[in-house]
């Protein structure tokens, strides 16, 4: 470990030069000699301002931290029309305007995109309404050298491209116990479901598939339910919220429950079998869904999901969304219309 010591000065050295502090490492031989020579060089140049730096000498580079933004979706991926671009920064961003100006989203065909900050480490970006099917999108990060906070600068300069696939939207009716899957304006299938019970209701509103797992473990301890359940092999699981809402296969509930009762802890359950079956309702929905597909829940006895709980930003109107941008005046107001109001149901 480095040890900070005050350098010893010979007699006759002016006191105004005596504020030099050197770092001496616990080493021997050549490294110790180099440390002594470096200290001597500091003395000759006047230390902390008492003398004059020789011509042509470069000042040491100032120390600073760096920040990067972790982005989703992944580069070169294909996503659903409900995808929201999300950046999570590894440092707290104080100058949000400078950082947001270093991030642009372009699309073909063109759609106006605006950002919305959730705290000082997350920036989400979306258009006024869902993306059009077939859109090609480029996220440009020009953050290298951008000051995000005092002594903190960006390092990224890259483009991320992804494509919007077909337009699929699903609506879960908590009263009817059904999920209607619509693609391109046409109903593909109506699936029987079970959603949250009276004690553990499911959020209302638009949620977006952000992760997919053929099989995953679900434990009540991770979401505040203690030891009420611990299932090591939940099949066909797709995440909808950060807080733990999934649409997933369910093999432990009797088949007659689906389409008739709500018995879950808040997730949307589809009939499945242990190990997951491709021919079950859950297997079919998993195979026909991609990250970025929107799932809207209606008529649940619960509030609308928070916009920062997963990719829940579609639950804000366009004026509400653009109000969260640090760059004002960049997005025209198309009207106070709920996003995703086309095919896929309404609430």
PLY file of the C-alpha trace (Angstrom):
ply
format ascii 1.0
element vertex 347
property float x
property float y
property float z
element edge 346
property int vertex1
property int vertex2
end_header
0.00 0.00 0.00
1.29 3.54 -0.76
2.33 5.54 2.31
2.07 9.30 2.20
5.08 11.11 3.70
6.39 14.61 3.66
9.65 14.94 1.77
12.74 15.89 3.76
14.20 19.25 2.72
17.79 20.42 3.06
18.51 23.62 4.86
18.14 26.73 2.80
15.13 25.52 0.79
12.50 28.29 0.89
9.53 27.46 3.10
7.10 28.28 0.29
8.36 25.16 -1.51
7.94 22.90 1.48
4.35 21.79 0.88
5.38 18.98 -1.47
4.00 15.60 -0.46
5.31 12.46 -2.12
3.97 8.93 -2.33
6.55 6.35 -1.31
5.84 2.70 -2.07
7.09 -0.14 0.10
9.55 -1.31 -2.53
13.31 -1.68 -2.81
16.00 -1.31 -5.41
15.31 0.55 -8.64
11.73 1.51 -7.79
12.85 3.22 -4.58
15.51 5.14 -6.48
12.94 6.24 -9.05
10.70 7.46 -6.24
13.52 9.56 -4.80
14.34 11.01 -8.22
10.66 11.88 -8.79
10.55 13.66 -5.42
13.68 15.59 -6.34
12.13 16.64 -9.63
9.13 17.99 -7.75
11.43 20.07 -5.57
13.18 21.56 -8.55
9.91 22.59 -10.20
8.58 24.34 -7.14
6.00 21.83 -5.80
2.56 23.37 -5.31
2.95 26.71 -6.99
6.00 28.25 -5.35
8.14 27.85 -8.48
7.77 27.91 -12.24
7.24 24.82 -14.41
9.93 24.39 -17.11
8.92 25.24 -20.65
7.59 22.32 -22.62
6.74 20.24 -19.51
3.25 18.70 -19.60
1.02 18.93 -16.56
-0.16 15.56 -15.25
-3.57 14.50 -16.62
-6.37 15.22 -14.14
-7.89 12.17 -12.52
-11.56 11.50 -13.21
-14.18 8.77 -13.14
-15.95 7.39 -16.18
-19.52 6.33 -16.82
-21.16 3.98 -19.31
-24.75 3.16 -20.16
-25.94 -0.45 -20.26
-28.58 -0.61 -22.99
-31.46 -2.81 -24.02
-32.50 -4.23 -26.41
-29.41 -6.04 -27.63
-27.58 -5.04 -30.77
-28.93 -6.70 -33.95
-31.96 -8.13 -32.16
-35.56 -8.32 -33.39
-38.12 -6.95 -30.95
-41.83 -6.37 -30.62
-43.61 -3.11 -31.38
-43.88 -2.30 -27.67
-40.13 -2.22 -27.06
-38.85 0.71 -24.98
-35.14 1.50 -25.24
-33.64 1.60 -21.76
-30.22 2.83 -20.61
-28.94 2.24 -17.09
-25.83 4.16 -16.10
-23.18 2.86 -13.73
-22.76 6.35 -12.18
-25.17 8.96 -10.93
-25.78 11.48 -13.70
-25.91 15.11 -12.56
-25.89 16.77 -15.99
-28.80 14.89 -17.55
-29.19 17.37 -20.37
-25.62 16.89 -21.60
-25.94 13.11 -21.44
-29.35 13.03 -23.13
-28.05 15.25 -25.92
-25.33 12.67 -26.51
-27.95 9.98 -27.18
-30.08 9.90 -30.32
-32.56 7.43 -31.79
-33.31 7.34 -35.50
-35.71 5.05 -37.31
-36.85 4.05 -40.79
-39.70 4.83 -41.22
-39.16 7.90 -39.05
-40.91 8.34 -35.70
-40.27 11.08 -33.16
-38.59 9.66 -30.05
-38.22 11.31 -26.65
-36.44 10.34 -23.46
-37.73 10.11 -19.91
-35.49 9.97 -16.83
-36.32 7.71 -13.91
-33.96 9.00 -11.25
-30.38 9.85 -12.15
-29.22 6.45 -13.43
-31.91 5.41 -15.91
-33.04 6.94 -19.19
-35.80 5.30 -21.27
-36.70 6.32 -24.82
-39.81 5.66 -26.88
-42.02 7.17 -29.60
-45.49 8.62 -28.96
-47.13 5.32 -29.94
-45.89 1.80 -30.57
-43.24 1.25 -33.23
-44.42 0.30 -36.68
-43.81 -3.30 -37.72
-40.66 -3.65 -39.81
-39.02 -0.47 -38.48
-35.22 -0.39 -38.39
-33.91 1.54 -35.39
-30.46 2.92 -34.58
-29.46 3.98 -31.08
-26.43 6.28 -31.31
-24.33 6.78 -28.20
-21.97 9.75 -28.45
-20.95 9.97 -24.82
-17.17 9.90 -25.09
-15.88 12.95 -23.24
-19.37 14.07 -22.17
-19.40 15.34 -18.59
-22.10 13.46 -16.72
-21.20 14.71 -13.25
-18.28 16.49 -11.59
-15.06 14.64 -12.47
-17.10 12.02 -14.36
-17.00 11.59 -18.15
-18.51 9.19 -20.66
-16.49 6.70 -22.71
-18.94 5.27 -25.25
-19.13 6.09 -28.93
-21.09 3.40 -30.75
-24.23 2.60 -32.70
-26.71 -0.10 -31.77
-29.18 -1.30 -34.39
-32.25 -3.47 -34.02
-35.36 -4.30 -35.99
-39.04 -4.30 -35.06
-40.75 -7.53 -36.03
-44.46 -8.21 -36.44
-47.03 -6.26 -34.40
-48.34 -8.55 -31.64
-50.30 -7.29 -28.65
-52.10 -9.32 -26.02
-54.89 -8.28 -23.67
-55.56 -10.08 -20.39
-59.09 -9.69 -19.05
-58.99 -10.40 -15.33
-62.76 -10.80 -15.05
-63.18 -13.05 -18.10
-60.00 -15.01 -17.24
-58.78 -14.81 -20.85
-55.82 -13.53 -22.83
-56.59 -12.44 -26.39
-53.54 -12.52 -28.67
-53.76 -10.14 -31.65
-51.21 -9.98 -34.46
-51.42 -7.40 -37.20
-54.97 -6.56 -36.17
-56.16 -10.19 -36.37
-57.02 -12.38 -33.41
-54.66 -15.36 -33.34
-55.97 -17.09 -30.26
-57.92 -16.60 -27.03
-56.21 -18.42 -24.15
-57.68 -19.28 -20.74
-55.63 -17.81 -17.89
-55.52 -17.41 -14.15
-54.28 -14.11 -12.73
-53.78 -12.69 -9.25
-56.15 -13.73 -6.49
-58.07 -11.22 -4.36
-55.17 -11.21 -1.90
-52.46 -10.86 -4.57
-53.96 -8.93 -7.48
-52.24 -8.35 -10.83
-51.28 -4.86 -11.97
-53.42 -3.18 -14.61
-51.90 -1.45 -17.61
-49.41 -2.11 -20.38
-46.40 -4.27 -19.60
-43.69 -5.40 -22.01
-41.90 -8.73 -22.23
-38.28 -8.02 -21.27
-36.85 -11.52 -20.62
-37.67 -15.09 -21.69
-36.79 -18.34 -19.89
-37.68 -21.86 -20.97
-37.41 -22.76 -17.28
-36.66 -20.72 -14.18
-36.96 -20.86 -10.40
-39.56 -18.73 -8.62
-39.41 -18.22 -4.87
-41.80 -16.19 -2.76
-38.88 -15.01 -0.66
-37.51 -12.91 -3.51
-40.73 -10.89 -3.90
-41.95 -10.50 -0.33
-44.14 -13.60 -0.02
-41.86 -15.49 2.36
-42.09 -19.26 2.07
-45.51 -19.37 0.40
-43.98 -20.98 -2.69
-40.65 -22.12 -4.12
-40.94 -23.72 -7.56
-37.60 -24.72 -9.10
-38.81 -25.40 -12.66
-41.42 -22.88 -13.76
-41.77 -23.42 -17.54
-42.15 -20.87 -20.34
-41.57 -17.80 -18.15
-41.53 -14.27 -19.58
-40.82 -11.26 -17.36
-43.19 -8.29 -17.42
-42.03 -6.21 -14.43
-38.91 -5.72 -12.36
-40.93 -6.42 -9.24
-41.64 -9.98 -10.34
-44.72 -10.14 -12.57
-44.37 -12.87 -15.23
-46.58 -14.57 -17.75
-45.62 -18.23 -17.38
-46.61 -21.84 -17.65
-48.35 -23.43 -14.66
-48.43 -27.22 -14.19
-49.31 -27.35 -10.46
-52.79 -25.83 -10.68
-55.73 -28.06 -11.72
-56.63 -27.59 -15.41
-60.23 -26.59 -14.63
-59.03 -23.43 -12.87
-57.77 -21.76 -16.07
-60.44 -19.59 -17.58
-62.57 -19.71 -14.42
-60.66 -18.59 -11.28
-57.86 -16.24 -10.30
-55.50 -17.99 -7.90
-51.98 -16.71 -8.61
-49.71 -14.42 -6.57
-49.94 -11.72 -9.25
-48.52 -13.46 -12.30
-50.46 -14.43 -15.42
-50.65 -18.21 -15.50
-51.16 -20.37 -18.59
-51.86 -24.08 -18.50
-48.73 -26.19 -18.97
-47.22 -29.49 -17.91
-44.12 -30.27 -15.86
-41.06 -29.70 -18.00
-43.06 -27.52 -20.39
-44.89 -28.71 -23.45
-44.75 -27.04 -26.88
-48.39 -27.97 -27.52
-49.76 -26.44 -24.29
-51.26 -22.92 -24.12
-48.11 -21.73 -22.31
-45.83 -23.41 -24.86
-47.73 -21.88 -27.76
-47.64 -18.36 -26.31
-43.93 -18.64 -25.48
-43.08 -19.79 -29.02
-45.13 -16.97 -30.54
-43.78 -14.16 -28.34
-40.62 -12.06 -28.53
-38.99 -9.51 -26.26
-40.76 -6.21 -26.80
-44.27 -7.63 -27.18
-46.85 -5.73 -25.14
-49.25 -7.39 -22.70
-52.10 -5.24 -21.38
-54.05 -6.22 -18.26
-57.56 -4.83 -17.80
-60.24 -4.98 -15.09
-57.96 -6.16 -12.31
-58.71 -4.90 -8.81
-55.35 -3.15 -8.61
-53.64 0.06 -9.70
-51.85 0.68 -12.99
-48.27 -0.56 -12.99
-45.65 2.13 -12.35
-43.93 3.38 -15.52
-40.48 2.45 -14.18
-41.50 -1.05 -13.10
-40.05 -2.94 -16.03
-40.77 -1.27 -19.36
-43.99 0.30 -18.15
-43.52 3.68 -19.81
-46.47 3.19 -22.18
-48.75 3.90 -19.23
-47.79 7.59 -19.41
-49.41 9.90 -21.94
-47.07 11.61 -24.41
-47.11 14.93 -22.50
-46.34 13.07 -19.27
-43.53 11.20 -21.01
-41.86 14.23 -22.58
-42.08 16.10 -19.27
-39.46 13.66 -17.99
-36.93 14.65 -20.63
-33.96 16.87 -19.79
-33.97 18.21 -23.37
-37.00 20.44 -23.81
-38.75 21.30 -27.04
-37.63 18.27 -29.03
-40.87 16.34 -29.35
-44.15 17.68 -30.77
-47.32 16.86 -28.88
-49.54 14.52 -30.93
-52.35 14.85 -28.41
-53.15 13.39 -25.04
-53.77 9.91 -26.40
-53.02 6.70 -24.55
-50.19 4.79 -26.25
-50.95 1.52 -27.95
-54.59 2.40 -28.50
-54.77 0.46 -31.75
-55.31 -3.31 -31.98
-54.80 -5.32 -28.81
-57.73 -4.20 -26.68
-58.58 -1.17 -24.60
-59.25 -0.39 -21.00
0 1
1 2
2 3
3 4
4 5
5 6
6 7
7 8
8 9
9 10
10 11
11 12
12 13
13 14
14 15
15 16
16 17
17 18
18 19
19 20
20 21
21 22
22 23
23 24
24 25
25 26
26 27
27 28
28 29
29 30
30 31
31 32
32 33
33 34
34 35
35 36
36 37
37 38
38 39
39 40
40 41
41 42
42 43
43 44
44 45
45 46
46 47
47 48
48 49
49 50
50 51
51 52
52 53
53 54
54 55
55 56
56 57
57 58
58 59
59 60
60 61
61 62
62 63
63 64
64 65
65 66
66 67
67 68
68 69
69 70
70 71
71 72
72 73
73 74
74 75
75 76
76 77
77 78
78 79
79 80
80 81
81 82
82 83
83 84
84 85
85 86
86 87
87 88
88 89
89 90
90 91
91 92
92 93
93 94
94 95
95 96
96 97
97 98
98 99
99 100
100 101
101 102
102 103
103 104
104 105
105 106
106 107
107 108
108 109
109 110
110 111
111 112
112 113
113 114
114 115
115 116
116 117
117 118
118 119
119 120
120 121
121 122
122 123
123 124
124 125
125 126
126 127
127 128
128 129
129 130
130 131
131 132
132 133
133 134
134 135
135 136
136 137
137 138
138 139
139 140
140 141
141 142
142 143
143 144
144 145
145 146
146 147
147 148
148 149
149 150
150 151
151 152
152 153
153 154
154 155
155 156
156 157
157 158
158 159
159 160
160 161
161 162
162 163
163 164
164 165
165 166
166 167
167 168
168 169
169 170
170 171
171 172
172 173
173 174
174 175
175 176
176 177
177 178
178 179
179 180
180 181
181 182
182 183
183 184
184 185
185 186
186 187
187 188
188 189
189 190
190 191
191 192
192 193
193 194
194 195
195 196
196 197
197 198
198 199
199 200
200 201
201 202
202 203
203 204
204 205
205 206
206 207
207 208
208 209
209 210
210 211
211 212
212 213
213 214
214 215
215 216
216 217
217 218
218 219
219 220
220 221
221 222
222 223
223 224
224 225
225 226
226 227
227 228
228 229
229 230
230 231
231 232
232 233
233 234
234 235
235 236
236 237
237 238
238 239
239 240
240 241
241 242
242 243
243 244
244 245
245 246
246 247
247 248
248 249
249 250
250 251
251 252
252 253
253 254
254 255
255 256
256 257
257 258
258 259
259 260
260 261
261 262
262 263
263 264
264 265
265 266
266 267
267 268
268 269
269 270
270 271
271 272
272 273
273 274
274 275
275 276
276 277
277 278
278 279
279 280
280 281
281 282
282 283
283 284
284 285
285 286
286 287
287 288
288 289
289 290
290 291
291 292
292 293
293 294
294 295
295 296
296 297
297 298
298 299
299 300
300 301
301 302
302 303
303 304
304 305
305 306
306 307
307 308
308 309
309 310
310 311
311 312
312 313
313 314
314 315
315 316
316 317
317 318
318 319
319 320
320 321
321 322
322 323
323 324
324 325
325 326
326 327
327 328
328 329
329 330
330 331
331 332
332 333
333 334
334 335
335 336
336 337
337 338
338 339
339 340
340 341
341 342
342 343
343 344
344 345
345 346
